[in-house]
Amino acid sequence: MLKLDFLSNDYKEKKTPAQLAQETIEVDIITGRIPSGKRINEQDLCRRFSMSRTPVREILRRVEANGLAEFIPNRGVFAKGLTQSDVDDLFYLKSILEVQCTRWAIERIEDDQMDALSETFDFMQFYTMSNDLGKILRINEGFDSIIYNSAHSGELEKRLLRYNFIIKHANADIKYPLNYLPTVLEEHRAIFDAFTSRDPDAGAEAVEIHMYKSMMRRK
C-alpha cells in the first residue's frame, strides 16, 4: 500500500536543503517577490540559505534550466518571471497531457496504486463534508500525483508535476467560490468512477470536463 503522507497535517516532502532553496527561489520568482529582470545576488542567497557560493551557483543553474532565470555574461543571473499568458499556456498544455495521462493510468494502474487512489478519494469525500479547504487542496494534489505515477511514464509525470508547481504558485491568490468543494468532489468522482470501471474513454472525458471547469474558475 502506498503511503498517503500528504494527508498528514504536518506533511512536508523530504527534500534536501539545496532542493528547498531552489524551490524557494523559484516560488519567489513565480509570485513576483523577485521581480522579473531583477539581478539575483549570489551573496544574498549564500547568507539566506547558509550555503557557500558553489552550491548556490549550482542551484541558480537549475533555476535557469527551468526557465525562471537567465545568465548574462559579465552581468550575472537575472530573474525571468512568467506573464499571465505564460501561465495560461502552461495550463492549456497541462490540460492536454492530463487526458493522455489518465488514459494510460487507467490502463496501467497497479493494485497498490488503485488502493491508494480509492483511499484518497474516501478522504476527499470526508474532508469535503468537513469543509476543510486546506486539507482538500493537499488531497487533490495527492490524488493527481497517484494518477501521474500510475501512468508509468516518468517524462509525463515529471512535466505534469512541474506544471502543477508553477500554476499552484502563480495562482496563489485565487479566490474559490462558495460551492467549490462539493463541485470539485463531483468532478473527481467522475474521474475515480472511470478508474473503478477501467474505462479510459470515460476517464479522458471526465478529465477534459474537470480541466475546462478548472480553467473557468481561474478567470
ChimeraX attribute file (.defattr): number of C-alpha atoms within 10 A of each C-alpha:
attribute: neighborCount
match mode: 1-to-1
recipient: residues
	/A:1	9
	/A:2	11
	/A:3	8
	/A:4	16
	/A:5	13
	/A:6	18
	/A:7	16
	/A:8	11
	/A:9	10
	/A:10	8
	/A:11	11
	/A:12	9
	/A:13	9
	/A:14	8
	/A:15	10
	/A:16	9
	/A:17	12
	/A:18	15
	/A:19	13
	/A:20	14
	/A:21	19
	/A:22	19
	/A:23	16
	/A:24	13
	/A:25	21
	/A:26	28
	/A:27	19
	/A:28	16
	/A:29	24
	/A:30	27
	/A:31	18
	/A:32	15
	/A:33	12
	/A:34	19
	/A:35	17
	/A:36	18
	/A:37	14
	/A:38	14
	/A:39	18
	/A:40	19
	/A:41	11
	/A:42	17
	/A:43	12
	/A:44	10
	/A:45	18
	/A:46	16
	/A:47	11
	/A:48	10
	/A:49	14
	/A:50	11
	/A:51	15
	/A:52	13
	/A:53	14
	/A:54	10
	/A:55	12
	/A:56	20
	/A:57	15
	/A:58	13
	/A:59	18
	/A:60	25
	/A:61	18
	/A:62	16
	/A:63	20
	/A:64	18
	/A:65	11
	/A:66	12
	/A:67	14
	/A:68	21
	/A:69	25
	/A:70	20
	/A:71	16
	/A:72	10
	/A:73	7
	/A:74	6
	/A:75	8
	/A:76	12
	/A:77	21
	/A:78	21
	/A:79	26
	/A:80	23
	/A:81	22
	/A:82	18
	/A:83	12
	/A:84	11
	/A:85	9
	/A:86	12
	/A:87	17
	/A:88	14
	/A:89	12
	/A:90	18
	/A:91	20
	/A:92	15
	/A:93	14
	/A:94	19
	/A:95	21
	/A:96	15
	/A:97	15
	/A:98	22
	/A:99	20
	/A:100	16
	/A:101	26
	/A:102	28
	/A:103	23
	/A:104	20
	/A:105	25
	/A:106	26
	/A:107	15
	/A:108	15
	/A:109	22
	/A:110	14
	/A:111	11
	/A:112	13
	/A:113	18
	/A:114	21
	/A:115	14
	/A:116	20
	/A:117	25
	/A:118	17
	/A:119	13
	/A:120	20
	/A:121	20
	/A:122	12
	/A:123	16
	/A:124	27
	/A:125	18
	/A:126	13
	/A:127	17
	/A:128	19
	/A:129	11
	/A:130	12
	/A:131	14
	/A:132	13
	/A:133	14
	/A:134	10
	/A:135	18
	/A:136	22
	/A:137	13
	/A:138	17
	/A:139	22
	/A:140	17
	/A:141	14
	/A:142	20
	/A:143	22
	/A:144	20
	/A:145	15
	/A:146	20
	/A:147	25
	/A:148	24
	/A:149	18
	/A:150	24
	/A:151	21
	/A:152	16
	/A:153	13
	/A:154	10
	/A:155	8
	/A:156	17
	/A:157	22
	/A:158	13
	/A:159	15
	/A:160	21
	/A:161	16
	/A:162	15
	/A:163	16
	/A:164	17
	/A:165	15
	/A:166	19
	/A:167	18
	/A:168	15
	/A:169	16
	/A:170	19
	/A:171	14
	/A:172	11
	/A:173	9
	/A:174	12
	/A:175	11
	/A:176	11
	/A:177	9
	/A:178	8
	/A:179	8
	/A:180	14
	/A:181	21
	/A:182	15
	/A:183	15
	/A:184	17
	/A:185	17
	/A:186	13
	/A:187	17
	/A:188	21
	/A:189	16
	/A:190	17
	/A:191	24
	/A:192	22
	/A:193	15
	/A:194	22
	/A:195	23
	/A:196	12
	/A:197	11
	/A:198	17
	/A:199	15
	/A:200	21
	/A:201	14
	/A:202	20
	/A:203	26
	/A:204	22
	/A:205	17
	/A:206	22
	/A:207	25
	/A:208	17
	/A:209	16
	/A:210	20
	/A:211	20
	/A:212	13
	/A:213	14
	/A:214	15
	/A:215	14
	/A:216	9
	/A:217	13
	/A:218	11
	/A:219	7
